[in-house]
Amino acid sequence: MNFTVGFKPLLGDAHSMDNLEKQLICPICLEMFSKPVVILPCQHNLCRKCANDVFQASNPLWQSRGSTTVSSGGRFRCPSCRHEVVLDRHGVYGLQRNLLVENIIDIYKQESSRPLHSKAEQHLMCEEHEEEKINIYCLSCEVPTCSLCKVFGAHKDCEVAPLPTIYKRQKSELSDGIAMLVAGNDRVQAVITQMEEVCQTIEDNSRKQKQLLNQRFESLCAVLEERKGELLQALAREQEEKLQRVRGLIRQYGDHLEASSKLVESAIQSMEEPQMALYLQQAKELINKVGAMSKVELAGRPEPGYESMEQFTVSVEHVAEMLRTIDFQPGASGEEEDEEVALDGDEGTAGPEEERPDGP
């Protein structure tokens, strides 16, 4: 059933009227502005009488309007914002009146004189029977209605109940529903809080495992770097040994070549000697030196393949394949720690007579 409100809305409630009244209070007399109301250059308002009192107090030598002597005006400060107000020879009578505030005061006084209707007097009226109040509730149609609708109207065959009874019942049902909804919201909030804690724990555990994973791979990289350094040192030692041997042979062959070249040069010069007697004096010695030089045996050259370094080839395919198989193993962290502790204990009990391999 359609129904309408049986009263007209007021201009404002009591709270709004109180707020309006606070805006209409003069800062000098602390009463509602009295006509005429003057507006200062800073846009604040004063009663003309209050403005004149402030002006007279600030300008005691200023003469009134009835005086025959024309004054040059004066000045005073706004009591609200301390802005300096400069007046002409008319004094406060030269200030402009605030007609808007005066009209608002008139409307406020008229509305204040009206009796306010209490909420208890605000009744809903039946639309079909305009003079009847809504006072019963139709249980069949589940709508509020009036008594005439039950007796003569559309709800004469329906089951009805007093409006206060249904009001209390439905209000209690709504209150219970609200309580259940609030309790459900509390449970949902508790679940949300728990899941947020789970998210935080996941982040903390993930951060911890990331650090552990970085440490494990850094230690693995350290082992690889250490082993690489050892192999490079072995390769460098072999290189140095071979180079020293070959360079020694080069020096030996070079010395022999230099001595042989000098002997050849001396022999050629001797053969160019034209005097036979002088030649024969030196020839025997040169012949012996040439024969001895030609019979000198030099150290053997490096065997074929001596320069090869292929013996230092490293096969890492199986190691690379093993590294590729590294994967996460749930629960392996604690087992590895136990194994490390056990290994430490075994090393501590090893006898001094045990020899450890020097090589890698």
Legacy VTK file of the C-alpha trace (Angstrom):
# vtk DataFile Version 3.0
C-alpha trace
ASCII
DATASET POLYDATA
POINTS 360 float
0.000 0.000 0.000
1.236 3.489 -0.777
1.270 6.035 2.001
2.462 9.602 2.482
3.889 11.621 5.326
1.239 13.573 7.149
3.333 16.630 8.020
5.465 19.228 6.225
9.214 19.365 6.852
10.347 22.288 8.915
12.967 24.811 7.852
15.558 23.032 10.021
15.881 21.090 13.249
16.882 22.528 16.592
20.563 21.762 16.054
20.635 23.670 12.761
18.863 26.615 14.362
21.445 26.700 17.147
24.270 26.755 14.629
22.572 29.566 12.749
22.136 31.547 15.944
25.871 31.294 16.691
26.596 32.977 13.359
24.288 35.908 14.244
26.024 36.856 17.523
27.798 40.230 17.764
31.396 39.847 19.035
31.008 43.032 21.165
27.735 42.676 23.044
27.548 38.869 22.582
23.872 39.258 21.690
22.106 38.776 18.387
22.845 41.611 15.994
20.531 44.598 16.484
19.512 46.742 13.541
21.096 48.351 11.779
23.979 45.959 11.162
27.125 47.461 9.594
29.665 45.515 7.539
33.339 46.371 7.961
35.876 46.369 5.098
37.188 43.024 6.409
33.649 41.560 5.855
32.913 41.137 9.588
29.640 42.452 11.021
28.855 44.601 14.079
25.840 46.278 15.564
26.015 49.937 14.682
25.791 50.895 18.343
28.644 48.475 19.238
30.726 49.751 16.314
30.169 53.305 17.479
31.208 52.402 21.041
34.455 50.836 19.810
35.079 53.830 17.546
34.459 56.346 20.357
36.778 54.419 22.672
39.535 54.479 20.054
38.933 58.140 19.105
37.966 60.027 22.268
38.508 63.435 20.619
36.216 62.683 17.666
33.099 64.875 17.817
29.556 63.608 17.372
27.375 64.260 14.346
25.523 67.009 16.131
28.659 69.058 16.551
29.128 72.100 14.341
32.805 71.339 13.867
33.541 68.878 11.052
35.996 66.211 12.014
38.380 64.492 9.641
37.268 60.988 10.651
39.139 58.322 12.596
40.086 54.643 12.773
39.730 51.563 14.954
40.462 47.829 14.738
37.971 45.074 14.005
37.376 43.104 17.235
37.233 39.833 15.244
40.388 39.989 13.096
42.207 43.154 14.354
42.059 44.620 10.831
42.374 48.408 10.891
39.171 50.167 9.800
39.595 53.712 8.472
36.467 55.905 8.625
35.640 59.133 6.901
34.151 62.230 8.501
30.786 60.431 8.925
32.267 57.935 11.346
30.419 54.606 11.744
27.411 56.161 10.011
29.417 56.026 6.821
29.703 52.208 6.982
27.436 50.164 4.695
24.530 48.294 6.215
24.399 44.508 5.813
20.822 44.017 4.686
21.337 40.289 4.067
22.196 39.647 7.718
19.263 41.760 8.845
16.877 39.713 6.673
18.337 36.457 8.020
17.757 37.710 11.578
14.094 38.456 10.736
13.581 34.957 9.263
15.336 33.351 12.233
13.108 35.162 14.713
9.977 34.142 12.795
11.038 30.473 12.656
12.067 30.499 16.322
8.578 31.629 17.305
7.003 28.543 15.659
6.413 25.444 17.865
8.581 22.536 16.804
6.831 19.250 16.162
8.300 16.331 18.014
9.058 13.074 16.273
6.301 11.389 18.221
3.752 13.558 16.360
5.031 12.510 12.936
2.639 9.824 11.708
2.285 8.145 8.352
-1.147 8.606 6.827
-2.998 6.097 4.630
-3.155 7.097 0.990
-6.606 5.597 0.396
-8.058 6.947 3.646
-6.289 10.282 4.043
-7.641 10.931 7.502
-6.547 7.563 8.891
-3.131 6.848 10.396
-1.139 3.735 9.642
-1.677 1.715 12.814
-1.821 -2.010 11.896
0.282 -4.471 9.904
-1.085 -6.888 7.317
0.611 -10.254 7.876
-0.713 -11.677 4.601
0.526 -8.849 2.362
3.406 -7.896 4.696
2.684 -4.167 4.497
1.560 -1.589 7.097
-2.017 -0.308 6.660
-4.860 1.427 8.479
-7.945 0.110 10.281
-10.375 1.130 7.537
-8.410 -0.888 4.987
-8.862 -3.907 7.258
-12.609 -3.312 7.711
-13.681 -2.080 4.270
-10.610 -2.009 2.056
-8.224 -4.351 0.303
-7.100 -6.081 3.517
-10.513 -7.061 4.913
-9.785 -10.780 4.377
-6.160 -10.603 5.546
-4.668 -11.433 8.890
-3.389 -8.361 10.716
-1.484 -7.557 13.871
-0.823 -4.421 15.921
1.856 -2.253 14.369
3.971 -1.952 17.592
4.067 -5.761 17.932
5.366 -6.310 14.404
7.674 -3.346 14.822
9.287 -4.846 17.893
9.433 -8.310 16.338
11.081 -7.203 13.089
13.377 -4.856 14.915
14.462 -7.776 17.110
14.947 -9.972 14.030
17.000 -7.278 12.342
19.054 -6.809 15.499
19.722 -10.567 15.667
20.636 -10.585 11.991
23.006 -7.690 12.497
24.605 -9.494 15.442
25.051 -12.654 13.359
26.447 -10.642 10.465
28.879 -8.829 12.764
29.963 -12.162 14.275
30.435 -13.553 10.782
32.461 -10.487 9.836
34.626 -11.042 12.894
35.258 -14.627 11.837
36.070 -13.539 8.294
38.426 -10.887 9.641
40.117 -13.486 11.828
40.588 -15.743 8.800
41.964 -12.794 6.805
44.387 -12.022 9.638
45.526 -15.636 9.743
46.060 -15.700 5.983
47.993 -12.431 6.163
50.199 -14.027 8.811
50.634 -17.048 6.519
51.688 -14.685 3.695
54.207 -13.021 5.991
55.560 -16.398 7.083
55.848 -17.503 3.452
57.828 -14.366 2.636
60.120 -14.853 5.647
60.725 -18.535 4.905
61.308 -17.813 1.216
63.818 -15.103 2.093
65.618 -17.508 4.446
65.759 -20.277 1.847
66.985 -17.868 -0.811
69.859 -16.862 1.436
70.647 -20.537 2.128
70.486 -21.362 -1.585
72.835 -18.493 -2.425
75.253 -19.678 0.249
75.212 -23.258 -1.086
75.891 -22.187 -4.664
78.514 -19.692 -3.557
80.305 -22.487 -1.678
80.008 -24.695 -4.765
81.451 -21.920 -6.921
84.263 -21.512 -4.377
85.115 -25.207 -4.696
85.165 -24.896 -8.491
87.336 -21.795 -8.323
89.734 -23.533 -5.933
89.985 -26.619 -8.133
90.441 -24.492 -11.243
93.290 -22.649 -9.542
94.995 -25.912 -8.631
94.744 -27.256 -12.185
95.989 -23.983 -13.641
98.984 -24.095 -11.304
99.809 -27.647 -12.425
99.552 -26.580 -16.049
101.753 -23.559 -15.394
104.400 -25.737 -13.700
104.513 -28.150 -16.641
104.724 -25.234 -19.040
107.645 -23.706 -17.147
109.553 -27.013 -16.974
109.232 -27.641 -20.704
110.123 -24.081 -21.583
113.244 -24.183 -19.404
114.418 -27.417 -21.042
113.843 -26.209 -24.608
115.379 -22.820 -23.918
118.461 -24.566 -22.435
118.813 -26.567 -25.616
118.437 -23.425 -27.663
121.259 -21.769 -25.714
123.471 -24.864 -26.123
122.906 -25.082 -29.867
123.408 -21.363 -30.175
126.759 -21.477 -28.422
127.866 -24.367 -30.654
126.730 -22.509 -33.763
128.579 -19.376 -32.726
131.839 -21.290 -32.033
131.545 -23.237 -35.307
130.936 -20.064 -37.270
134.018 -18.423 -35.811
136.110 -21.548 -36.590
134.868 -21.550 -40.192
135.768 -17.894 -40.529
139.284 -18.539 -39.194
139.764 -21.524 -41.535
138.711 -19.511 -44.567
141.120 -16.722 -43.662
143.947 -19.321 -43.262
143.249 -20.819 -46.688
143.689 -17.419 -48.228
147.287 -17.252 -46.913
149.613 -17.092 -50.055
152.823 -18.188 -48.255
152.945 -21.930 -47.912
155.321 -21.997 -44.968
153.150 -19.604 -42.944
150.026 -21.529 -43.919
151.524 -24.829 -42.833
152.379 -23.409 -39.439
148.622 -22.823 -38.712
146.946 -25.485 -40.828
147.586 -28.455 -38.554
145.952 -26.772 -35.555
142.951 -25.621 -37.600
142.483 -29.060 -39.084
142.414 -30.570 -35.584
139.908 -27.926 -34.324
137.619 -28.423 -37.304
137.736 -32.189 -36.834
137.003 -31.874 -33.124
134.185 -29.370 -33.734
132.522 -31.616 -36.258
132.630 -34.539 -33.818
130.969 -32.609 -30.921
127.714 -34.305 -29.925
124.924 -31.994 -28.841
122.105 -32.884 -26.494
119.211 -34.586 -28.149
116.279 -32.573 -29.345
112.856 -32.857 -27.622
111.050 -36.008 -28.605
108.118 -35.713 -30.993
104.984 -34.471 -29.255
106.983 -32.901 -26.440
105.294 -29.571 -27.019
101.808 -31.038 -26.653
99.787 -30.082 -23.553
96.782 -32.263 -24.275
97.390 -34.282 -21.125
95.917 -31.366 -19.179
92.500 -31.696 -20.792
89.691 -31.790 -18.230
86.410 -33.589 -18.842
83.540 -31.736 -17.154
80.597 -33.185 -19.060
79.636 -35.579 -16.286
80.090 -32.852 -13.695
77.958 -30.438 -15.738
75.306 -33.103 -16.106
75.377 -33.692 -12.381
75.062 -29.971 -11.708
72.042 -29.825 -13.972
70.348 -32.437 -11.816
70.531 -30.235 -8.725
66.991 -29.705 -7.493
65.095 -28.912 -4.323
64.738 -31.778 -1.888
62.179 -31.188 0.873
63.560 -32.162 4.255
67.114 -32.528 2.969
68.374 -29.495 4.848
68.199 -31.112 8.266
69.699 -34.386 6.977
72.649 -32.529 5.433
73.293 -30.730 8.704
73.275 -34.063 10.553
75.715 -35.497 8.019
78.020 -32.501 8.409
78.004 -32.924 12.186
78.778 -36.645 11.805
81.646 -35.946 9.419
83.079 -33.407 11.806
82.983 -36.010 14.572
84.734 -38.611 12.408
87.503 -36.177 11.510
88.007 -35.361 15.147
88.557 -39.056 16.021
90.978 -39.781 13.167
94.431 -40.934 14.302
97.621 -38.996 13.577
99.035 -41.924 11.607
96.380 -41.528 8.895
97.738 -39.939 5.765
95.623 -37.729 3.592
96.148 -37.480 -0.162
98.184 -34.453 -1.155
96.833 -34.266 -4.640
93.355 -33.009 -5.463
LINES 1 361
360 0 1 2 3 4 5 6 7 8 9 10 11 12 13 14 15 16 17 18 19 20 21 22 23 24 25 26 27 28 29 30 31 32 33 34 35 36 37 38 39 40 41 42 43 44 45 46 47 48 49 50 51 52 53 54 55 56 57 58 59 60 61 62 63 64 65 66 67 68 69 70 71 72 73 74 75 76 77 78 79 80 81 82 83 84 85 86 87 88 89 90 91 92 93 94 95 96 97 98 99 100 101 102 103 104 105 106 107 108 109 110 111 112 113 114 115 116 117 118 119 120 121 122 123 124 125 126 127 128 129 130 131 132 133 134 135 136 137 138 139 140 141 142 143 144 145 146 147 148 149 150 151 152 153 154 155 156 157 158 159 160 161 162 163 164 165 166 167 168 169 170 171 172 173 174 175 176 177 178 179 180 181 182 183 184 185 186 187 188 189 190 191 192 193 194 195 196 197 198 199 200 201 202 203 204 205 206 207 208 209 210 211 212 213 214 215 216 217 218 219 220 221 222 223 224 225 226 227 228 229 230 231 232 233 234 235 236 237 238 239 240 241 242 243 244 245 246 247 248 249 250 251 252 253 254 255 256 257 258 259 260 261 262 263 264 265 266 267 268 269 270 271 272 273 274 275 276 277 278 279 280 281 282 283 284 285 286 287 288 289 290 291 292 293 294 295 296 297 298 299 300 301 302 303 304 305 306 307 308 309 310 311 312 313 314 315 316 317 318 319 320 321 322 323 324 325 326 327 328 329 330 331 332 333 334 335 336 337 338 339 340 341 342 343 344 345 346 347 348 349 350 351 352 353 354 355 356 357 358 359
